[in-house]
């Protein structure tokens, strides 16, 4: 997988922001909507800050952007600070000219007995929007993308899934204690992600270096979900020097 390596998180984030801005402006020039797939977690925080800056200082408009977030905890209340709904509004949506009806985030409040139908509907909404033009990803220490934990099938769709305990501990910093970290999440599947026209995965820091090396350079395996991105013809890894340190 091609890698773009930067001195620090800010430079890497600016690189991704420039790719997003170009995708948005190309769609605007063609008079079309731009469909973005978005991620949460600590990795894209600087990216969203940079997009907000570009909106304020460079007139980058999100009026034609339709977004689909990768995942959400389940169950969780939308207004909970830890929800990805809350995160996205705090980091990006409250500060740019996104139309509320263009924002899609899996709903962690949906009744459990109707989740299957809800997930099918999420996939259908992506298709009806014309498919994802650009999918932004982070990567878990265990190689997960979205919340597709190791063992997730390359054919997986949007669904309710179990979080690995390692993932729950990695995300504990947002919650009062481990028992409060949800055990489930709604996530786009690997096949959902692979349908995107372009994919950009970001990773920062030495902790991610081993898994970045495996995903980018070793054989494809469902044990390292991010390695399945090798199937895709337009995927780029954007890394800081520390995350790139184990590449050969
Ligand atoms: C979040 C997501 C996850 C994170 C991953 C890395 O929407 O899809 O796959 O990208 O868990 O999390 P951070 O960025 O917190 O290291």
Boltz pocket constraint, residues with backbone or C-beta under 6 A from the ligand:
constraints:
  - pocket:
      binder: B
      contacts: [[A, 38], [A, 39], [A, 40], [A, 41], [A, 42], [A, 43], [A, 44], [A, 70], [A, 71], [A, 137], [A, 138], [A, 139], [A, 140], [A, 141], [A, 144], [A, 145], [A, 146], [A, 147]]
      max_distance: 6.0
